[in-house]
Amino acid sequence: MIEIKEVRSTKAELRKFTEFQIDLYEGNPYYVPPLVSDDIDTLRPEGNPAFDFCESAYYMAYRDGKPAGRVAAIINHQINRDYRQNIVRFGFLDFIDDHEISAALMNAVEEWGRSKGMTKAVGPLGFTDLDREGLLVEGFEELSTMATNYNYPYYQTHLEKLGYRKESDWVEFMMEVPDKVPERYDRIADIVKKKYDLKVLKYDNRKRIKAEYGHAIFRLVNDAYKDLYQYSRLTERQIDHYISIYLNLLNLDLVTLVVEKTGRLIGLGIALPSMSVALRKSKGRYFPFGWYWLLKGLRGKNDRVDLLLVAVHPDYQNKGVNALMFQDLVPQFIKYGYRYAESNPEMETNSKVQSQWQYFNTRQHRRRRSYSKKL
C-alpha cells in the first residue's frame, strides 16, 4: 500500500523529511549528506528569507507504512514574474527504486502546481540558485560535494518514464592545482591590471569585509548571474541572511576581491576547503560529535578545495579578470596543500565560465540535468 502524506513545516516533521535521504544512502561511498539543521532552516519560512516571494509544499511517500520517498514543491513567484512563466519547481527529491513511489510523489507536485495555476513543472531546483539543483546523470562514482545533490542512477529513468524531458544541463570540473601560477595567467593578469587600473583586495578581518564589501559581494553575484538559467535574484533580506551565515565560515586567504580604482567590486573568487569527508563523518549532524569533524574539515589538512563562487561583472566579462583571481588564489591553494580544485555546477552552454579552466589540467567529471513537463 502506498500513502502520500503532506509534511507540516515543523522542525520535527522536517527533520524526518530531511533525514530520509541520509537513511536512503546509508553505506554509499559517494554520497555527502547536507547539514540537517541547515536544510530544516531552508525549508521553514522562519529560517529562509526566500519565503518573502516563495511558497512550498512537502510530501513524503510511504510503502506499507515505511518511508519510501520525499519531494518539495516550490513556487518562486519572483522568478515567475521576471520570466513571465507559471512554473512549479520540484526539489529535495529522493525515493527508493519503485516506480509507483516516484509516480505518486511527482503526481503530488503536479496536482499542487495545477491548484496554484502553474502550467509546467521543472526541477530538481531549490528556492533559489544558492540551493542544490540538478539531477546527477554522470559521475555517480565521484565523491559529491557540500553544495550539490547526489542521487542514484535510477532517478533519471523514473523521471523520463513519467514524461519529464531534458530542460538544461550543468557540468562540473576537477582541476589539478599546479606547482605555480600558469604563466599565461600571470601575463594576462598583469596586462589587465594595468589596462583597467584594477587591484586585488585581501582581508584578514571578517568584520571589515562584511562592513566594506558584504553587500557588494552578493550584489555582484546578482549582476554576474542575472542572465543564467532560472536565476532568482537575491533580495536585500536574503543578502543580509547570507552575509550573517556564510562569511563567518570563510578562510579569508581563499577570498579574492577585484576592484576598480574607485573601489567598485567587479570580480570575486571564493573557495572553501572541501567539506565532503567531514560531512560524511558527521552524518550531517553537529551533535554529539559532528562538530569535531566539521571543524576539522574547515581547519585541518585537506587535498581538495571547492570553488564556491566565481563572479565577474558583465562590464568586465571576457576581459581577463579571472586571471587576477587565480593569480591570487593558486598560491593560496599551494600554501594549504590542496592538490585539486573542484568547480560548482556550470551551465553546459556557458563557454565564458568554462574557458577560465583552459590553462589547468582539467577533467569534466560530473553532469547534472533539470527536467520539465507540461501540466
C-alpha positions in Angstrom: 0.0 0.0 0.0 1.3 3.5 -1.0 0.4 6.6 1.0 1.4 10.2 0.3 1.4 12.5 3.4 1.9 16.2 3.3 4.7 17.3 5.7 4.0 20.2 8.1 6.6 22.9 8.4 7.6 22.0 12.0 11.1 21.1 13.0 10.2 17.6 14.0 8.4 16.8 10.7 11.1 18.5 8.6 13.8 16.6 10.4 12.1 13.3 9.3 11.8 14.7 5.7 15.5 15.7 5.7 16.9 12.6 7.3 15.1 10.3 4.8 17.9 10.8 2.3 20.6 10.0 4.9 18.9 6.7 5.6 18.4 6.0 1.8 22.1 6.5 1.1 23.5 4.6 4.1 26.7 2.9 3.0 27.0 4.7 -0.3 30.7 5.9 -0.5 30.0 8.8 -2.8 27.0 10.4 -1.1 27.6 13.6 1.1 24.8 14.5 3.5 23.7 18.0 4.0 23.8 19.6 7.4 20.4 18.6 8.7 19.9 21.8 10.6 20.6 23.9 7.5 18.1 22.0 5.4 15.5 22.4 8.1 16.1 26.1 8.1 15.9 26.3 4.3 12.5 24.6 4.4 11.0 26.8 7.1 9.7 30.4 6.5 11.3 31.3 9.8 14.7 30.4 8.5 14.7 31.3 4.9 14.0 34.8 3.6 13.2 33.4 0.1 9.7 32.8 1.6 9.2 36.5 1.0 8.4 35.5 -2.6 8.2 31.7 -2.5 5.6 29.2 -1.3 6.1 25.5 -0.9 4.5 22.1 0.0 6.4 19.0 1.1 5.4 15.4 0.7 6.6 12.0 1.9 5.7 8.7 0.4 5.2 5.5 2.4 5.1 1.9 1.3 3.4 -0.3 3.8 3.9 2.3 6.5 7.6 2.7 5.9 9.2 5.9 4.5 9.9 5.4 0.8 10.4 8.9 -0.8 10.1 12.6 -0.4 9.8 15.7 -2.6 9.3 19.5 -2.2 7.0 21.5 -4.5 8.1 25.2 -4.7 6.8 28.2 -6.5 9.2 31.1 -6.8 6.8 34.0 -7.6 9.6 36.4 -8.2 11.2 34.5 -11.0 7.9 33.5 -12.5 7.1 37.2 -12.8 10.5 38.0 -14.2 10.3 35.3 -16.8 6.5 35.6 -17.4 6.1 31.9 -16.6 3.9 29.7 -14.5 6.3 27.1 -13.2 6.2 24.9 -10.1 9.7 23.7 -9.1 10.4 20.3 -7.6 13.4 19.6 -5.4 14.6 17.7 -2.4 13.7 14.6 -4.4 14.6 11.2 -3.2 12.9 7.8 -3.5 13.5 4.1 -3.4 13.7 2.2 -6.7 9.9 1.8 -7.0 8.1 3.4 -10.0 4.8 3.6 -8.1 6.5 5.7 -5.4 8.2 8.1 -7.8 4.9 8.5 -9.7 3.0 9.2 -6.6 5.5 11.8 -5.4 5.6 13.6 -8.8 1.8 13.5 -9.1 1.6 15.3 -5.7 3.8 18.0 -7.1 1.9 18.3 -10.3 -1.5 18.4 -8.6 -0.3 21.1 -6.1 1.1 23.1 -9.0 -2.1 22.9 -11.0 -4.1 24.0 -8.0 -1.9 27.1 -7.9 -2.4 27.9 -11.6 1.0 26.5 -12.7 1.4 25.1 -16.3 4.8 23.5 -16.1 6.9 21.5 -13.6 10.7 22.0 -13.6 13.5 20.5 -11.4 15.3 19.5 -9.4 15.6 23.1 -8.3 15.5 24.8 -4.9 14.1 28.0 -3.8 17.0 30.0 -5.4 20.3 29.2 -7.1 22.1 29.0 -3.8 20.2 25.8 -3.1 21.2 22.5 -4.6 19.9 21.9 -8.1 20.1 19.4 -10.9 19.7 15.6 -11.2 23.1 13.8 -11.4 23.2 12.0 -14.7 27.0 11.4 -15.0 29.6 11.0 -12.3 27.9 8.5 -9.9 31.3 7.2 -8.8 32.7 10.7 -7.9 32.6 11.9 -4.3 29.8 14.5 -4.0 30.3 18.0 -2.5 28.6 20.1 0.2 26.9 22.3 -2.4 25.5 19.6 -4.7 22.9 16.8 -4.8 23.8 13.1 -5.1 21.3 10.6 -6.5 21.2 7.0 -7.7 21.3 6.4 -11.5 17.7 5.1 -11.4 16.2 8.6 -10.7 16.7 9.6 -14.4 14.9 6.5 -15.7 12.0 7.2 -13.3 11.5 10.8 -14.3 11.8 10.1 -18.0 9.2 7.3 -17.7 6.9 9.9 -16.1 7.2 12.1 -19.2 9.9 14.5 -18.0 12.4 15.7 -20.6 15.7 17.5 -20.5 15.4 21.2 -19.8 19.1 22.1 -19.3 22.4 20.6 -18.2 25.2 21.7 -15.8 28.7 20.4 -15.9 31.4 20.3 -13.2 35.2 20.2 -13.5 38.1 18.9 -11.4 41.3 20.9 -11.8 44.7 19.8 -10.7 46.4 22.5 -8.6 49.7 23.4 -10.5 53.0 23.9 -8.8 52.8 27.6 -9.7 50.5 30.1 -11.3 50.3 29.2 -15.0 52.5 31.6 -17.0 49.6 32.6 -19.2 47.5 33.7 -16.2 50.4 35.7 -14.8 50.9 37.5 -18.1 47.2 38.2 -18.6 46.7 39.3 -15.0 49.4 41.9 -15.2 48.1 43.3 -18.5 44.5 43.5 -17.2 45.6 45.2 -14.0 47.4 48.0 -15.9 44.8 48.3 -18.7 41.8 48.8 -16.5 43.5 50.1 -13.4 42.3 47.2 -11.2 43.7 45.7 -8.0 43.2 42.7 -5.8 41.9 43.2 -2.3 42.6 40.8 0.6 41.2 40.9 4.1 42.2 39.3 7.4 39.2 40.6 9.4 35.7 39.2 8.9 34.0 42.3 10.4 35.8 44.6 8.0 35.0 42.5 4.9 31.4 42.3 6.0 31.1 46.0 6.6 33.0 47.1 3.5 32.0 44.5 0.9 29.5 42.1 2.3 26.5 43.5 0.4 28.7 44.3 -2.7 29.7 40.6 -2.9 26.1 39.4 -3.3 25.0 42.3 -5.5 27.9 41.4 -7.8 26.5 37.8 -7.9 23.1 39.2 -8.9 24.8 41.2 -11.7 27.0 38.4 -12.9 24.4 35.7 -12.9 21.3 37.6 -13.9 21.1 36.1 -17.4 21.7 32.5 -16.3 19.0 29.8 -16.5 16.2 30.3 -14.0 18.3 32.7 -11.9 16.5 34.1 -8.9 18.0 37.5 -7.9 18.8 37.9 -4.3 16.9 40.4 -2.2 18.4 42.6 0.4 16.9 40.4 3.1 18.5 37.3 1.5 21.8 39.1 1.2 21.7 40.1 4.9 20.9 36.4 5.7 23.8 35.0 3.7 26.3 37.5 5.0 25.5 36.5 8.6 25.8 32.8 7.8 28.5 32.3 5.2 31.0 35.0 5.6 31.7 33.7 9.1 32.8 30.3 7.7 35.3 31.5 5.2 39.1 31.3 5.3 39.8 34.9 4.1 43.0 33.7 2.4 40.7 32.0 0.0 38.6 35.1 -0.7 39.8 37.3 -3.6 38.1 40.6 -4.5 39.0 42.5 -7.6 38.1 46.2 -7.5 38.3 49.3 -9.7 40.3 52.4 -8.8 37.1 53.8 -7.2 36.7 50.7 -5.0 33.8 49.2 -7.0 33.8 45.4 -6.8 33.9 43.9 -10.3 35.4 40.4 -9.6 35.0 37.8 -6.9 36.6 34.4 -6.2 35.6 32.4 -3.1 36.9 29.0 -2.3 36.3 26.7 0.7 38.1 23.5 1.8 36.1 20.5 0.7 33.7 19.5 3.4 32.7 16.2 1.8 34.7 13.9 4.1 33.8 15.9 7.2 30.1 15.9 6.4 30.2 12.1 5.8 31.8 11.5 9.1 29.4 13.8 10.9 26.4 12.3 9.1 25.1 15.8 8.6 24.7 16.5 12.3 26.6 18.8 14.7 25.9 16.6 17.8 27.1 14.7 19.6 30.5 14.6 17.8 29.7 16.0 14.3 31.1 19.4 15.3 34.5 17.9 15.7 34.6 16.5 12.1 33.2 19.8 10.7 35.7 21.9 12.5 38.5 19.5 11.3 37.1 19.8 7.7 37.4 23.6 7.9 40.8 23.8 9.6 42.5 20.5 9.2 44.6 19.0 6.3 42.7 18.6 3.1 43.8 17.8 -0.5 40.7 19.3 -2.2 39.2 22.8 -2.3 35.8 23.8 -3.6 35.4 26.9 -5.8 32.1 28.1 -4.3 31.7 31.4 -6.2 33.4 32.9 -9.2 31.7 36.1 -10.4 32.7 38.9 -12.8 30.6 42.0 -13.5 29.1 41.9 -17.0 31.2 45.1 -17.9 34.4 43.0 -17.4 33.4 39.5 -18.7 35.8 38.1 -21.3 38.4 40.7 -20.4 40.8 38.5 -18.4 39.6 39.5 -14.9 39.5 35.8 -13.9 43.3 35.7 -14.3 43.7 38.2 -11.5 41.7 35.9 -9.2 43.7 32.8 -10.0 46.9 34.7 -9.8 46.0 35.3 -6.2 44.2 32.0 -5.3 46.6 29.5 -6.8 49.5 30.4 -4.4 47.0 30.1 -1.5 45.9 26.6 -2.8 49.6 25.6 -2.9 50.2 27.0 0.6 47.4 24.9 2.1 48.4 21.8 0.3 45.4 21.4 -2.0 46.0 19.1 -4.9 42.6 19.5 -6.6 40.1 22.3 -7.1 36.5 21.5 -7.9 34.1 23.8 -9.7 30.5 24.3 -8.8 27.9 23.3 -11.5 28.2 25.5 -14.6 25.6 25.7 -17.5 26.9 23.4 -20.3 26.3 26.4 -22.7 28.3 28.9 -20.5 31.5 28.9 -22.6 32.6 32.2 -20.8 32.9 30.4 -17.5 34.4 27.2 -18.8 37.1 29.0 -20.8 38.7 30.0 -17.5 39.8 26.5 -16.8 41.7 26.1 -20.1 45.2 26.7 -18.6 44.7 24.0 -15.9 44.9 20.2 -16.2 41.2 19.6 -16.1 38.5 16.9 -16.5 34.8 17.2 -16.6 33.7 14.7 -14.0 30.0 15.3 -13.4 26.9 16.3 -15.2 23.5 17.4 -13.8 20.2 17.9 -15.5 17.0 19.8 -15.0 13.8 18.2 -16.3 10.5 19.7 -17.3 7.0 18.6 -18.1 3.9 20.5 -19.2 1.0 20.2 -16.7 
